[in-house]
Amino acid sequence: MNARLRPAHVRTRLLVVAGVLGLACSALIVRAVDLQVVRKDFYQEQGDARHLRDLEIPVSRGTIFDRNGEPLAVSTPVDSIWVNPQEVLTHADRIGELATATGLDEDALRQRLRERAEAGKEFVYVKRHLNPDDAQAVLRLGIGGVYSQREFKRFYPAGEVMAHVLGYTNIDDHGQEGVELAFNDWLAGTPGVKRVLRDRKGHEVESVELLREAQPGRDLTLSIDRRIQYLAYRELMAALRKHNARSGSMVVLDVKSGEIIAMVNLPSYNPNARGAAPADYRRNRAVTDVVEPGSTMKAVTVAAALASGKWKPDTKVDTAPGTWSFYGHTFHDTRNHGLLDVTHVITVSSNIGAAKIGGSLPRQDMYAMFHALGFGQVSGSGFPGEASGYLPIPKDWGPVEQATISFGYGLNVTPLQIARAYAAIADGGILHVPTFVKGGGDTGERVIDGKVAAQVLAMLQTVVAPGGTAPTAAIPNYIVGGKTGTSHQSAAGGYSNRYVSLFTGVVPVSDPRLVASVVIHDAGSNSAGLISYAGGYVSAPVFAKVMDGALRLLDIPPDNVRNWYVGGPAVPASVSPVTPVVEPDAEALGNMTEVATP
């Protein structure tokens, strides 16, 4: 009986097994359909999330060069260490190794990773801008969830000398100040993006797709001459030390184009390690700070007078007896200069003469000249944070205000604005927009009649000649013109006994090429213990030393070749002799008693 039933039993068992296998196959088929068809996109996304990453392709920021091709700002490759907090916390016993390798506090790092993991973060920087070798040493520890990323760090070879012009970038390589900020879009470039396949350990296995092509930053060539910039920095530093001054600025312009050849400020800072520098040191005072320009404005007042037709270079003005009472205010000169012509008002820097000349002009005409030369408005250089200064409108001028503006009180200007105005006079009345870019100069706009500009320029020669207020600005074998200024610094309720020492000059006058303006704040006792703060004593020598070097570096021929060989002075025959000014502080003493309404 059992033998007869055995085949049926076998068949039943076979059918059961077949049924089980069939059900299993059906389940597998259903599961396969579910995975491959029904929920394909979901699982594909999950897999991609674990193994596909869109990575940024870093690009180098463009190099900044000086006008001669010397690098001023360059980008160097560095690596930054980042982690996936969730992954690292699965190897919590190794966080101490990571902290030691990156120079971080272990407890602080552990706490930070926990907080980021709880927030769902998958990308957290641990250490930025490491030397590539140091970054590789961290990776060789083999800690899960620790990765590196290539970045670039900015380096400034000239350090403090170029700091205020160039500015700096932040840790993400974005411009924050100066040229770096003004031209950030040009310099920065556009990072690329690629999609890569990674294994379970996070290692890149394959580059799957280029999503965006990287576009490196473009290079920028500035108008700055590194050599002249260094000269200006060195001589300005020496002057501040000699006179125990608080701060200073110097601007050098190309007369024909408006290109900025040098711009320095002190105190300065090292942009490669700027963290320790006070915010005050990072300010580009030559374009952001304003001063009352004092007697440097007398040249502008005289230009307005000559343009009016009422005055000529030899027109006389009485400055006797050295004081002048006007609407309840008394104006002083250093001494009784008596009857002066307009030229000698500039030569000896007579406050009374300038006030009488300015007061004879219609307010609107005088304002028009100041405004035409760029005062009361930004220069257009494009430098971030540039100040416009302050030039009151004519309807706010009373007789006293007009008189004080004539010799440089009651208005505020930047050192760049002063240099720009004098460059216009030197270029025959053509005003240019200053530029930091080589070849970025413009053709300019005529703002002064050429004859008037030439007459003013001739007067400025007498300031540097013997008997003027700035013989210390003379440069052997070159004809120099310029104007001193010494102004009180304003304080609550009036003016303090602190001074701004200024000098702005043109060289060579015979064929103007360069204009430079020097502004020094709070000059006090010099190295010999003497107190002197006159622009002709403090700032004019800085101009002479810097321009002497600049003329040679730029290979600008001297005005008198024979004297250049023998080392004699080059004094133009057109300069008429004047009574020598024997007081070393002549202009400063006069300006101590200049009166301006608050």
BAPA-251168 format. One record per residue (C-alpha): residue in three letters; x, y, z; residue number from 1. Coordinates in steps of 0.5 Angstrom, whole numbers, plus 500, padded with zeros to 3 digits. Layout:
BEGIN
  rest   xx   yy   zz   nr
   ALA    X    Y    Z  NUM
...
//
This chain:
BEGIN
  rest   xx   yy   zz   nr
   MET  500  500  500    1
   ASN  505  505  502    2
   ALA  509  503  496    3
   ARG  503  505  491    4
   LEU  503  512  495    5
   ARG  510  514  495    6
   PRO  510  517  487    7
   ALA  504  521  489    8
   HIS  507  523  496    9
   VAL  513  525  492   10
   ARG  509  529  487   11
   THR  505  533  492   12
   ARG  512  535  495   13
   LEU  515  537  489   14
   LEU  508  541  488   15
   VAL  509  544  494   16
   VAL  516  546  493   17
   ALA  515  548  486   18
   GLY  509  553  489   19
   VAL  514  556  494   20
   LEU  519  557  489   21
   GLY  514  560  484   22
   LEU  512  564  490   23
   ALA  519  566  491   24
   CYS  520  568  484   25
   SER  514  572  484   26
   ALA  516  576  490   27
   LEU  522  577  487   28
   ILE  519  579  480   29
   VAL  514  584  484   30
   ARG  520  587  488   31
   ALA  524  588  482   32
   VAL  519  591  478   33
   ASP  518  595  485   34
   LEU  525  597  485   35
   GLN  526  598  477   36
   VAL  520  601  475   37
   VAL  515  603  481   38
   ARG  520  606  485   39
   LYS  526  607  481   40
   ASP  527  614  482   41
   PHE  526  614  489   42
   TYR  532  609  490   43
   GLN  536  612  484   44
   GLU  536  619  488   45
   GLN  537  615  495   46
   GLY  543  612  491   47
   ASP  546  618  488   48
   ALA  545  622  495   49
   ARG  550  617  498   50
   HIS  555  617  492   51
   LEU  554  622  487   52
   ARG  556  629  489   53
   ASP  556  636  486   54
   LEU  563  639  487   55
   GLU  566  646  486   56
   ILE  572  647  482   57
   PRO  576  653  485   58
   VAL  579  658  481   59
   SER  585  662  482   60
   ARG  583  670  483   61
   GLY  587  674  478   62
   THR  593  677  479   63
   ILE  594  684  480   64
   PHE  600  688  477   65
   ASP  604  694  478   66
   ARG  605  698  471   67
   ASN  611  695  470   68
   GLY  609  688  471   69
   GLU  611  687  478   70
   PRO  606  682  482   71
   LEU  602  686  487   72
   ALA  597  681  489   73
   VAL  597  673  487   74
   SER  593  667  489   75
   THR  597  661  492   76
   PRO  593  654  492   77
   VAL  592  652  499   78
   ASP  587  646  502   79
   SER  582  646  507   80
   ILE  579  641  511   81
   TRP  572  639  512   82
   VAL  568  634  515   83
   ASN  561  630  515   84
   PRO  559  631  522   85
   GLN  555  624  522   86
   GLU  560  620  519   87
   VAL  566  623  524   88
   LEU  562  622  530   89
   THR  561  614  528   90
   HIS  569  615  530   91
   ALA  568  619  536   92
   ASP  574  616  539   93
   ARG  579  619  534   94
   ILE  576  626  534   95
   GLY  582  627  539   96
   GLU  587  626  533   97
   LEU  583  630  528   98
   ALA  584  636  534   99
   THR  591  635  535  100
   ALA  593  635  527  101
   THR  589  641  526  102
   GLY  591  645  532  103
   LEU  584  645  535  104
   ASP  581  644  542  105
   GLU  578  637  542  106
   ASP  572  639  547  107
   ALA  570  645  543  108
   LEU  571  641  536  109
   ARG  567  635  539  110
   GLN  561  640  541  111
   ARG  561  643  535  112
   LEU  561  637  531  113
   ARG  555  635  535  114
   GLU  551  641  534  115
   ARG  552  641  527  116
   ALA  550  633  526  117
   GLU  544  635  530  118
   ALA  542  641  525  119
   GLY  543  636  519  120
   LYS  549  639  517  121
   GLU  553  635  512  122
   PHE  559  640  511  123
   VAL  563  643  516  124
   TYR  570  646  515  125
   VAL  575  644  521  126
   LYS  581  648  518  127
   ARG  581  653  513  128
   HIS  587  655  508  129
   LEU  592  649  510  130
   ASN  599  648  507  131
   PRO  597  642  502  132
   ASP  602  638  505  133
   ASP  599  639  512  134
   ALA  592  638  509  135
   GLN  595  631  506  136
   ALA  598  629  513  137
   VAL  591  630  516  138
   LEU  588  626  511  139
   ARG  593  620  512  140
   LEU  590  619  519  141
   GLY  585  615  515  142
   ILE  579  618  520  143
   GLY  572  617  516  144
   GLY  568  623  514  145
   VAL  574  627  514  146
   TYR  576  631  507  147
   SER  580  636  504  148
   GLN  578  642  499  149
   ARG  582  646  494  150
   GLU  582  653  495  151
   PHE  586  659  494  152
   LYS  589  664  499  153
   ARG  591  672  497  154
   PHE  598  674  498  155
   TYR  601  681  498  156
   PRO  609  681  496  157
   ALA  609  689  498  158
   GLY  606  688  505  159
   GLU  604  695  508  160
   VAL  607  699  502  161
   MET  601  697  498  162
   ALA  596  696  503  163
   HIS  591  702  502  164
   VAL  591  701  495  165
   LEU  590  694  494  166
   GLY  586  693  500  167
   TYR  585  685  502  168
   THR  580  679  501  169
   ASN  576  675  506  170
   ILE  577  668  507  171
   ASP  573  666  502  172
   ASP  577  670  497  173
   HIS  572  676  496  174
   GLY  575  683  496  175
   GLN  573  687  502  176
   GLU  577  694  501  177
   GLY  581  698  496  178
   VAL  582  695  489  179
   GLU  580  688  491  180
   LEU  573  690  492  181
   ALA  573  695  487  182
   PHE  575  690  481  183
   ASN  572  684  485  184
   ASP  568  682  479  185
   TRP  573  682  474  186
   LEU  578  679  479  187
   ALA  574  673  482  188
   GLY  572  669  476  189
   THR  567  664  476  190
   PRO  568  657  480  191
   GLY  566  651  476  192
   VAL  562  645  478  193
   LYS  563  638  477  194
   ARG  559  631  479  195
   VAL  563  626  481  196
   LEU  562  619  484  197
   ARG  564  617  491  198
   ASP  565  610  494  199
   ARG  563  609  501  200
   LYS  569  612  504  201
   GLY  568  618  500  202
   HIS  574  618  495  203
   GLU  572  620  489  204
   VAL  572  614  484  205
   GLU  569  618  477  206
   SER  568  624  474  207
   VAL  561  624  472  208
   GLU  559  630  469  209
   LEU  562  637  468  210
   LEU  556  642  470  211
   ARG  559  649  469  212
   GLU  566  650  466  213
   ALA  571  654  471  214
   GLN  573  661  469  215
   PRO  579  664  472  216
   GLY  579  671  475  217
   ARG  582  676  470  218
   ASP  589  679  471  219
   LEU  589  687  473  220
   THR  595  692  471  221
   LEU  595  698  475  222
   SER  597  705  474  223
   ILE  601  704  480  224
   ASP  609  704  480  225
   ARG  611  700  485  226
   ARG  618  703  485  227
   ILE  615  710  486  228
   GLN  610  708  491  229
   TYR  616  705  495  230
   LEU  620  712  495  231
   ALA  613  715  497  232
   TYR  612  710  503  233
   ARG  619  711  505  234
   GLU  620  718  505  235
   LEU  613  719  508  236
   MET  615  715  514  237
   ALA  622  718  515  238
   ALA  618  725  516  239
   LEU  613  722  521  240
   ARG  618  720  525  241
   LYS  622  726  524  242
   HIS  617  731  526  243
   ASN  613  726  531  244
   ALA  607  727  527  245
   ARG  601  722  527  246
   SER  599  721  520  247
   GLY  600  722  513  248
   SER  598  721  506  249
   MET  602  722  499  250
   VAL  599  722  492  251
   VAL  602  722  486  252
   LEU  599  723  479  253
   ASP  601  723  472  254
   VAL  599  730  469  255
   LYS  597  728  462  256
   SER  593  722  464  257
   GLY  590  722  471  258
   GLU  593  716  472  259
   ILE  595  715  480  260
   ILE  602  713  480  261
   ALA  603  712  487  262
   MET  598  713  493  263
   VAL  601  712  500  264
   ASN  598  713  508  265
   LEU  601  712  514  266
   PRO  600  709  519  267
   SER  599  702  515  268
   TYR  598  695  516  269
   ASN  600  688  513  270
   PRO  594  685  509  271
   ASN  598  679  510  272
   ALA  596  679  517  273
   ARG  591  684  518  274
   GLY  588  681  524  275
   ALA  592  685  529  276
   ALA  592  692  526  277
   PRO  587  697  528  278
   ALA  581  699  524  279
   ASP  584  706  523  280
   TYR  590  704  520  281
   ARG  586  700  514  282
   ARG  583  707  512  283
   ASN  586  710  505  284
   ARG  586  717  508  285
   ALA  588  720  501  286
   VAL  581  719  499  287
   THR  577  718  505  288
   ASP  579  723  510  289
   VAL  578  731  509  290
   VAL  582  737  511  291
   GLU  581  744  511  292
   PRO  587  745  505  293
   GLY  589  752  508  294
   SER  594  756  503  295
   THR  594  751  498  296
   MET  587  754  495  297
   LYS  590  760  494  298
   ALA  592  758  487  299
   VAL  585  756  486  300
   THR  583  763  488  301
   VAL  588  767  484  302
   ALA  586  762  478  303
   ALA  578  765  479  304
   ALA  581  772  479  305
   LEU  585  772  473  306
   ALA  579  768  469  307
   SER  575  774  471  308
   GLY  579  779  467  309
   LYS  579  784  474  310
   TRP  586  781  476  311
   LYS  593  780  472  312
   PRO  599  777  475  313
   ASP  602  784  476  314
   THR  596  787  479  315
   LYS  597  790  486  316
   VAL  594  789  492  317
   ASP  595  792  499  318
   THR  597  788  505  319
   ALA  600  793  509  320
   PRO  601  793  515  321
   GLY  600  786  516  322
   THR  593  785  519  323
   TRP  586  787  516  324
   SER  580  788  520  325
   PHE  574  785  516  326
   TYR  567  785  519  327
   GLY  569  784  526  328
   HIS  575  779  524  329
   THR  582  780  524  330
   PHE  586  777  518  331
   HIS  594  776  519  332
   ASP  600  775  515  333
   THR  607  773  518  334
   ARG  609  780  517  335
   ASN  608  787  513  336
   HIS  609  785  506  337
   GLY  606  792  504  338
   LEU  604  792  497  339
   LEU  604  786  493  340
   ASP  602  784  486  341
   VAL  598  778  485  342
   THR  604  773  483  343
   HIS  607  775  490  344
   VAL  601  774  494  345
   ILE  602  767  492  346
   THR  610  767  493  347
   VAL  609  769  500  348
   SER  603  766  501  349
   SER  599  772  504  350
   ASN  592  771  507  351
   ILE  590  778  507  352
   GLY  592  779  499  353
   ALA  588  772  498  354
   ALA  582  775  502  355
   LYS  582  781  498  356
   ILE  583  778  491  357
   GLY  577  773  493  358
   GLY  573  778  496  359
   SER  573  782  490  360
   LEU  570  777  486  361
   PRO  562  775  485  362
   ARG  561  769  490  363
   GLN  558  765  484  364
   ASP  564  766  480  365
   MET  569  764  485  366
   TYR  565  758  487  367
   ALA  565  756  479  368
   MET  572  755  479  369
   PHE  573  751  486  370
   HIS  567  746  483  371
   ALA  570  746  476  372
   LEU  577  743  479  373
   GLY  573  738  483  374
   PHE  572  740  490  375
   GLY  566  738  493  376
   GLN  565  732  489  377
   VAL  568  725  488  378
   SER  573  725  483  379
   GLY  571  719  480  380
   SER  577  714  481  381
   GLY  572  709  483  382
   PHE  575  707  490  383
   PRO  571  705  495  384
   GLY  569  710  500  385
   GLU  571  716  497  386
   ALA  569  722  500  387
   SER  566  728  496  388
   GLY  569  733  501  389
   TYR  565  739  502  390
   LEU  564  746  498  391
   PRO  559  750  501  392
   ILE  554  753  496  393
   PRO  555  761  494  394
   LYS  548  763  498  395
   ASP  551  761  504  396
   TRP  557  765  503  397
   GLY  558  771  507  398
   PRO  563  776  506  399
   VAL  567  773  512  400
   GLU  566  766  509  401
   GLN  568  768  502  402
   ALA  575  771  505  403
   THR  576  765  509  404
   ILE  575  760  503  405
   SER  580  764  499  406
   PHE  585  762  503  407
   GLY  583  755  504  408
   TYR  578  755  511  409
   GLY  571  753  511  410
   LEU  571  747  506  411
   ASN  574  740  506  412
   VAL  578  736  501  413
   THR  581  730  500  414
   PRO  589  729  498  415
   LEU  587  726  492  416
   GLN  582  732  490  417
   ILE  588  737  491  418
   ALA  593  733  487  419
   ARG  587  733  481  420
   ALA  586  740  481  421
   TYR  594  742  481  422
   ALA  594  737  475  423
   ALA  589  741  471  424
   ILE  593  747  472  425
   ALA  599  743  470  426
   ASP  596  741  464  427
   GLY  594  747  461  428
   GLY  587  747  464  429
   ILE  585  740  463  430
   LEU  581  736  468  431
   HIS  582  729  468  432
   VAL  578  723  472  433
   PRO  584  720  476  434
   THR  584  712  475  435
   PHE  588  706  478  436
   VAL  588  702  472  437
   LYS  594  703  467  438
   GLY  591  706  460  439
   GLY  585  708  464  440
   GLY  586  715  463  441
   ASP  581  720  459  442
   THR  583  726  455  443
   GLY  580  730  460  444
   GLU  575  736  460  445
   ARG  578  743  459  446
   VAL  576  747  466  447
   ILE  581  753  466  448
   ASP  583  757  460  449
   GLY  590  755  458  450
   LYS  593  762  459  451
   VAL  590  763  466  452
   ALA  593  756  467  453
   ALA  600  758  465  454
   GLN  600  764  469  455
   VAL  598  760  475  456
   LEU  603  755  474  457
   ALA  608  761  473  458
   MET  607  764  480  459
   LEU  607  757  483  460
   GLN  615  757  481  461
   THR  616  763  485  462
   VAL  614  759  491  463
   VAL  620  754  491  464
   ALA  625  759  489  465
   PRO  629  763  494  466
   GLY  624  768  498  467
   GLY  618  763  497  468
   THR  615  759  502  469
   ALA  618  752  500  470
   PRO  625  753  497  471
   THR  626  746  501  472
   ALA  621  743  495  473
   ALA  627  745  490  474
   ILE  630  739  486  475
   PRO  637  740  483  476
   ASN  636  741  475  477
   TYR  629  741  475  478
   ILE  624  747  475  479
   VAL  619  746  480  480
   GLY  612  749  482  481
   GLY  608  748  488  482
   LYS  604  751  494  483
   THR  605  750  501  484
   GLY  599  750  506  485
   THR  599  750  514  486
   SER  592  749  517  487
   HIS  589  749  524  488
   GLN  585  742  525  489
   SER  578  744  527  490
   ALA  575  742  534  491
   ALA  569  743  538  492
   GLY  567  751  538  493
   GLY  573  753  533  494
   TYR  580  751  532  495
   SER  585  747  536  496
   ASN  593  748  536  497
   ARG  594  742  532  498
   TYR  596  743  525  499
   VAL  595  740  518  500
   SER  602  741  514  501
   LEU  601  741  506  502
   PHE  605  741  500  503
   THR  602  740  493  504
   GLY  607  741  487  505
   VAL  608  740  480  506
   VAL  615  738  476  507
   PRO  618  739  471  508
   VAL  614  746  470  509
   SER  617  746  463  510
   ASP  613  740  461  511
   PRO  609  738  467  512
   ARG  609  730  468  513
   LEU  608  729  475  514
   VAL  604  732  481  515
   ALA  604  730  488  516
   SER  601  732  494  517
   VAL  603  731  501  518
   VAL  599  732  507  519
   ILE  602  731  514  520
   HIS  597  731  521  521
   ASP  600  733  528  522
   ALA  607  735  526  523
   GLY  610  737  533  524
   SER  617  737  535  525
   ASN  622  735  530  526
   SER  629  730  532  527
   ALA  632  737  534  528
   GLY  627  738  539  529
   LEU  624  744  535  530
   ILE  617  745  534  531
   SER  615  747  527  532
   TYR  609  745  523  533
   ALA  609  749  517  534
   GLY  608  746  510  535
   GLY  614  748  507  536
   TYR  618  745  513  537
   VAL  614  739  514  538
   SER  611  737  507  539
   ALA  615  740  502  540
   PRO  622  736  503  541
   VAL  618  730  502  542
   PHE  615  732  495  543
   ALA  623  734  493  544
   LYS  626  727  495  545
   VAL  620  723  492  546
   MET  620  727  486  547
   ASP  627  727  485  548
   GLY  627  719  485  549
   ALA  621  719  481  550
   LEU  624  723  475  551
   ARG  630  719  475  552
   LEU  626  712  475  553
   LEU  622  715  469  554
   ASP  628  718  465  555
   ILE  625  725  465  556
   PRO  630  729  462  557
   PRO  632  735  467  558
   ASP  631  742  465  559
   ASN  638  744  464  560
   VAL  642  739  462  561
   ARG  649  743  463  562
   ASN  647  744  470  563
   TRP  645  736  471  564
   TYR  652  734  469  565
   VAL  655  740  474  566
   GLY  650  739  479  567
   GLY  648  746  479  568
   PRO  641  749  481  569
   ALA  636  750  475  570
   VAL  633  756  477  571
   PRO  628  759  471  572
   ALA  630  766  469  573
   SER  623  768  469  574
   VAL  622  768  476  575
   SER  623  775  479  576
   PRO  627  775  486  577
   VAL  623  777  492  578
   THR  625  779  499  579
   PRO  627  772  502  580
   VAL  622  769  508  581
   VAL  627  768  514  582
   GLU  622  765  518  583
   PRO  622  758  518  584
   ASP  615  757  520  585
   ALA  613  763  516  586
   GLU  606  761  513  587
   ALA  604  757  519  588
   LEU  605  763  524  589
   GLY  600  767  519  590
   ASN  595  761  519  591
   MET  595  761  526  592
   THR  591  767  526  593
   GLU  587  766  520  594
   VAL  580  767  522  595
   ALA  574  762  520  596
   THR  567  762  522  597
   PRO  565  755  525  598
//
